[in-house]
Amino acid sequence: MSRELLVQCPDGQMKTVPLTGSRLSIGRSSAAELCFPEDAGLSRQHFAFEPEGEDWTVQDLGSKNGTFVNNIPLKARLILKPGDRVTAGHLVIVYSPGAADPAAGVVVFEGETSSPTTSTVVTSLEGALSNQTMSMERGGPKSSAPMQALIRAGQELSENRPLNELFPVILDLSIQAVNAQRGVLMILEGDQLIPRAHKGDGFRISTAVRDKVLNERSSILVRDAQLDDAFKGRMSIVEQKVHTMMAAPLQTKDRIIGLIYLDSPFILREFTKDDLNLLTVMANIAAVRIENARLAEVEQAERIMARDLSQAGEIQSGMLPDKAPDVEGADLAGFNMACRTVGGDYYDFFKYPDGRVALALGDVSGKGMPASLMMMALHARVQVLAEDPGNLAQFMTRINKATCAKCPSNRFITFFFSVLNAATGELAYANAGHNPPILVRANGDAEMLEGGGPVLGILSIAPYSEMHAQLDRGDMIAIYSDGVTEANNSAYDEFDEERLMEVLKAHRHEPATQIVQAVIQAVTEFAAGAPQADDITLLVAKRL
């Protein structure tokens, strides 16, 4: 029984990983067999799959954030059952032994050591085109049938049909053109041939025929399978009473995308060389049409996705502040730049009647649309609760409970919330696993506002505390997402907190907007053209 893992990667892409060998480890380290360096929720060596007899097990490797099986924390090595869901960081992995193939009963490929010989005819697309041209040039009744079949194929395939409707049309055209009784059209998906249309079932096709069609781009005709050396001893051929058969590659200009197989169990007529030439040419026409339909569907899907992402980006940007509010005694500025059309970073300001102002910054794990949806949910929760935050420890606890109730098991949010009294300089804050903000004094001294509770969305009973700091005249606080400090250059060096602190200190006497611009410029110059790997968000608040 084959065993494999169905993996949803941090970027949302799906892939299948076969379970072979003695061990399969997962983590951020390049030493792991499955390496996801961009997943900040994973440890360097996070967890591993190992065989145990006929079964496979999963074991946590002392990770920081834990491994979960079916949403239950993994405490010891566990034998996996079919369908078990393993989550860690931003990964979702489903254990799938012996996954059933819905098309498995249509076609069976049978192995053999020798190629068909006695009554077998082999041709290629070039040879078939040459024979068709010569046959048509001779004129007469024999040339009219292939010509009519090709004309009809051209007319039918010129219509704009979706792929799922195109496959049976191609098979019907092929069967009718050569007067076959049964047939199957199969498409290569990865290294597997998948039946996409069939008339009849239980096809048993020689692996030598299959490999010759796919690897050598050859079309094959077996006039009489009952007499051919490679087939006459096969019980499957006898049971099916297959008399004559053909197979041709679905061949585009540069590759093989599948094959068409036709046969006739009854001795009404044998397929001829002309039939093989006709099927070969029609298969080529069909392959080009299939590829064009595939490209059209991909382009249409990409256009729809681009449009939807653009609209989502507009909606999301509308939820972020257009500008910082005017607060007496304070100078505020904010900046956000998503690394994709939509992002997972959130920031906001809340101005209160008594002159205080709240500053919020959150960072959803992951990127793209999933992170964007969670960011919008966080925005809605904070908008309601921030109207009267009260004690910030209790405020953060309420935010966390609401997040845990709806947060997927493979996601979490880091979040920082603070309230500044510009008149007195008192800063109250609570931190849920977010990067420690930097407090820069007017004299150039700087410190990190350490401390806080765990990230949001993991543990509903997580404890939080309200902490305090004092901003004197000219002091400022910078709140940032890890997209700032973890920005990489071409050598994979990080911008880090030390560089950020130096930029803030160097520009501490400038207005908040210019300080934000100086940081973004420094990050951009440091990255030196390297692609942006994460959303970048920055808030600066100065006490005037």
N, C-alpha and C positions, 0 to 999 in steps of 0.2 A: 504494500500500500504506500503510495507517495504521500509525503508529508510536506506541507509548505506553510508559510506565514503570509497573510495578507496585511500589508503595511500601509498605513496612511501616514505619509511623511509630514514634517513640520510645515512644508509649503502647501499642503493639501493634496499633493499628488499621491496616486495609488500605485503600488507595485507588489509583485509576488516574489517571495524569496524562498527557494527550496531549502528544507532542513536536511543537510547532509553532513558527513564528518562527525567529529566528536564534540564540537562545541561551537556556539555562535554567540558572541558577546556584542553588546550594544552600548554605545556611549558617545561622548564628544571627542574622545581621544582617537587619533589616527591608528592606534594599535587595536582598536575594536574592529571586529569583522564587519559590523554595520556601524558606520561612523556618521554622526550628525553634528558637525562642529558648530552649526548655527543655532542649535537648540540649547538655550541657556538653562532650561529646566532639567537637563540631563547632567549627571556627573560624568567624569572622564571615563570611568568604567562603571556603568550604571546597573545593568543586569545581564543575565546570560541564559541561553537555552542549552540544555545538555541531554543526551539520550540516557535512558535507563531501561534496559531490556528492549521490549518492543515499543515502549512509550518515550515521550519527551517531557522534560521537566523545565521549569523556570525558577531562577534563583536571583534574589537581589544581591548586589555586590557591595553592600554598605553605602548605598547612594545617599546623597544629602536630602533629596526631596521624596524618596521612597518610590516603590513600584507597587502597582495595584492590579489585581486580577479580578475582573468582574466587579470593579469599584471597591474591593476589599484589600486593605494593605497586606502586602506579601511579607510574612514574617519568617518563613522557612522555605526550603525547596518544596515545590508543589508539582505533582504529576498533572499534566494538562489533559483536558477533555476537549473533544471537538466543539468548536465554537467559543472556547474561552477567550476573553477579551483582556489583553494585557495593555496597560497604559502607564506611561512614564514621561515626564516633561510634556512635550507637545506631540508625542507619538501615540498612535493607536495601532495595536497589532492583534490580529485574530488568528488563532491556531486552527488550521484547516487540513486535517488528514484525509486523503482520499476524496477530495472534493468531486462531487458528481458532475459530469459533463452532460448537459441536456442533449447534445448531438451525438453522444457516444454510441447509440444504437443504430445509427444510420450507416456508418462505414467502418469496416475493420480492415486494416492493412496486414497482409500475411507475408511473412518472411520467406526467402528462398535464396539459394546459392547461385542459381544460374539464371540468365536472362532469357526471355522468350526467344525462340529461334525458328522453329519449323515453319509456322504459318504467319510469322510476324512481319509487318511492314513498318519501317521507321522513316519519318520525314521531318523536316524543319519548316519554319515559317518561310524562309527564303525559297526552299524547294517547292513548298505549296503554292506560293505566289507565282513562281515560274511555271508550274504545271497548269495553274488556272489560266494564265495568260495564253499559253500554247493551246489549251483546250478551247478557249474562246476564239482564238484566231482561226482555228480549223473550221468553225461554224458548225451548222447541223444541229439536230435535235439534242445531242448530248450536252452541248454548251448552254442550252437554255435553262435547264434546271438549276445548275449552280448559280448562274447569273440571276435568276429570279429569286433564289434564296438569299443571295447577298443584297439584292435591291430591297427585299422585304426586311432584312435585318437592319439595313441602313435607315429605312423609314421608321421602324419600330424603336430603334435605339436613339433616334434624333429627338424623340419626345423627352420633355423634362420630367423624369420620374425620380422619386427618392430611391435610395439604395435598396431598401427592403422590397420594393416593387420591381426593381431592375433585375435582380437575380433570377426570379422565376421566369421572367420574359426571355432572358438570354437562354436559359435551359430549354424552354419550350421551342424557341427558334432553332436551337441546335438539334433537338430530337426530330422536329418536323423536317429539317433540311436533309437529313440522311436516313429518314424512316426508321429510327431506333425505337425500341419499345420501353426502355427505362433509361434513367440517367441521374447524375448528381453533379452539382456545381459546388466546388470547395474553394475557400479563400484562405490564404496564408495569414495567420495572425500570430506574430512572433515566429516560432518555429513549429507551430501546430496548424494542420489543415482542418478547417472548420466547415462543415456542410452548411451552405446558405440557401440552397434550393434542391429539391430532389423529387423525382417521380419514381415511386418504388422505394424499397428500403432493404436493409440486410445486405448491402453491397460488400463483397469481399474482394479487395483489390490487392494485387501483388505489390509488395514493397519494391521489387525491381522495376516494375512499371512506373510506380510513383516516383522513385528516385531518378529514373531516366528522364521522365517528363520535367521534373523540377530542376535537376542538376545539369542536364545536357540540353535543355530547351527542345526536346524532341517530342514529336507526336508519334503514337504507336497504334498500330492496327493488328489485332489478332483475328485472323479470318475464321479459324475453327479451334476453339479452346479445347474441344474434346480430343483433338488430334495433336495439338502443340505439345512438345516435349516438356515444357515448363508447367503445363496446366493439367494434362490428362490424368495425372495421378492424384489430383486434389479432390478430396471428398466434397469440399465446399462448392467447387465448380460443378461437380456431378449433381449435388443436391439442388443447386440453383438452376441447373440445366442451362448454364450460360453457353451460348453457341459462338457468338461473334462479339467482339468488344473493341472500343477505341478510347484513347485518352489523349488530350491535347492541352498544352500549357496556356494559361491566361497570361499572355506575354505582352508587356508594354515595350516601349523603346529601350529601356535600360534594366528591366527586372521582371521576374516572374511573380505574379501575385496570387496564383492558384492554378487549378486545373478543372477541366470538364471531362467526365467519364461517362460513356454511353455503352450500353450492351443490348443484346437481343437474346432472350432465353429460347426463343422458338426458331426453328429452321425455316424461316420464310425467305430470307435472302441474306447473303453474306455482305458485310461492309466491303467496299472496294477502295482502291487507292484514291480514286476521285473523291469518295466520301471523306477520306482522311484529309485530303488537301482542302476540301471545303470546310471541314470542321476546324482545321488549323487556322485558316484565314478568318473564319467567324469568331474564333476564340480571341484572336488578336484584336479584332474590331471591338469585341465585348470588353476586353481588358482595358483598352483605352477609354471606353465609355465609363467603366467602373471607376477608373482613376479620376476622370473628370468629375464624376458625381461625388466622389470622396472629397476632392478638393473644394467643390462647391459647398458641400455641407460643412467642411471645416471653416471655410471663409465666412459662411453665414453665421456659424456659431461664434466665431471670433468677433464678427461685427456686433452681434447681439451682446456678447460679453463686454466688449469695449464700451458700447452704449450704456449698458446697465452700470458698469463700474464708474463711468463718467458721471452719471446721474447720482450714484451713491456717494461719489466724492463731493459733489456739490451739496448734497443733503448733509453730509458729515461736516464739511467746512462751515456750513451755516450754523452748526451747533457750537462751534468755538467762538470766542469773543472776537468781534470786529476790531476792537481796540481795548486797551486797559481803561478802567474807570478813573475819573478825576477824584482823588482823595486828598483832603487838606493835610499837609504835613508829610505826604508820601509821594514817591515817584515810582510808577509801575510800568512794566512792559512784559509782553509775552510773545512767543514765537513757536510755530509748529510747521514741520515739513515731513510729510509721509514719504516713506521710501517707495511706496506703490501708489496707485490711484487713490486707494483708501488705506487708512492706517489704524493702529490700535492705541495711540497716545491720546490723552485727554487733558485739557487744562481749562481752568475757569477762574473768574473773580466774582466775589459776592460782596456788595457794598451794603453796610447796615446803617440804619438811621442814626445810631449813636456815634458815627464817624469811623468805626472799625471796618476793616476789610479782610475778607477771607481769600486765601490763595489755595487752589487745589491742582494737583497734578497726578495723573494715573497712567500706568503703562500695562496694557493687556499683553499676556504672553502670546507670542506668534505675530504674524503679519497678515496683511491682506484682508479679504472679506470676513473670515471668521472673527478675527481680532476687531474689525470695524463694528460688527454687530454687538460684540460684548462691550465695546467702548460706548456705543449708543445706549446700551442698557445701564451702564455705570452712570452715564450723564443723567439719565432720567432719575435714578435713585438719589444722586447727590443734589439735583435741583430741588427735590422735595425736602430732603432732610437738612440741607444747608440753610434753609430759611430761618431756622432757629436751632443752631447746632448744640447749644448748651455745653455740657461737659464733653470734651473731645474724645475721651476714652469711650464714653457711652455712645457718642456719635459714630465712632469707627466700628464699635461692636454691632450696631444696627446695620451699617453698610455691609459688614462681613456676613451677617446672617442672611440678609436679602440676596447677597451674591452667591452664597453657598447653596441656596435653595434652587438656583437656576443655572449655576456654572457647570459646564461639562467637566468630567473627571480629569481630563488632560489639559485643562486651562486654569489660569490663575491671574490675579491682578495685583500689581504693586501700586500703592496709593499713599500720597502725602497730603495732609490737610492742615492748614494753619490759619490763625486769626491774628492780625496785627492791629494794635492800637497805636496809631501814628502819633497821638498826642503824648502818650507816656512811654512809647517804645517797647511795651510789653508784647511778646510774641508767645502765644500758646499754640502747641502743635501736637499732632499724633501721626505716627508713621506705621504703615502696614507693609513692611518688607521693601520699602523703596530706597533708592540711593540716598545716603545722608546729604541733605542740603549743605551748602557752604556759606558760612557767615563771615563776611569780610569787614573788618573794622576800618574806621576812617584813617587810622594811623598805618594801615597796611597789614596788620596781623590778621590771620585767618584761622578758622577752626571748622570742623565738621560737626553737624548736629546729629550725633550718634544716638542710638537707642530706638526702641519701638517694638511693635509686635510682628507676627508672621503675615505673609501675603494674604490677600482676600481670596475666598472661594475654595479653600482647602479644608479648614476645620471651623465648624460653626461656633464652637465654644472657645475659640482662641481669645486670649486676654490681650487687652490694649491699655495703654496709659497715656495720660495727658502730661506733656512736658512743657517747660518754659525756657525762654531765652530773653535777653534784654538787648534791644537795638538802641544805641546812643545816636546822637545827631551825626549824620554822614555815614553810618553803618548801612550795610546792605546784606540781603540774603538772596542766594541764587538756588533755585529749585530746578532740577533737570532730569531728563530720562537717560537711560543707559545708552541711547543712540548717540549722545554727545561724547561720553567718556570712552565708549567702546568702538568709536569710529576707527577703522583701520586704514593704514596707508598700503602702498603696493608691497611692502615688506611684511605685512600683517602685524605691525606694531600698533598698539592702541593709543588713542589720544590721552586717556587716563585722567584721574582727578588732579594730579600734580600740574599738568599743563593747563587744565581748566582754572585751577586756583591762581596760577601765575597770570593768566589773561585777565581774570577778574581783579586782581590786585593792581595790575598795570593800568586799568581803566576805571578804577573805583571812583574817581572824582568826576566822571562824565555822567550825563543823563542815562537813565535806565535803558532807553531805546538804543543809544549808542553802545552801551555795554553789551546788550544782546547782539547787535550787529558785529561787534568786535569778536565775540565768541564764535559766532557762525562763520565769520571770515577765517578765523584761526583754524577751525575744524576743517573747513573746505580746503585751505592751503595745505594742511597736514595730510589730508586724504590724497591730495595731488592726483585727481582723476580716477581714483579707485571707486568702484560702484558703491552707492549708499546701501548699507546692509540692514539698517534699522531706522525706525521713525526717530526724528530729532525734535525734542520739545524743551523749551527753556523759559523760566519765569525769573524776573529780577524785581525785587522790591527794595527801594532805598528810603531811609528816613531822612527827610530834608532838615 
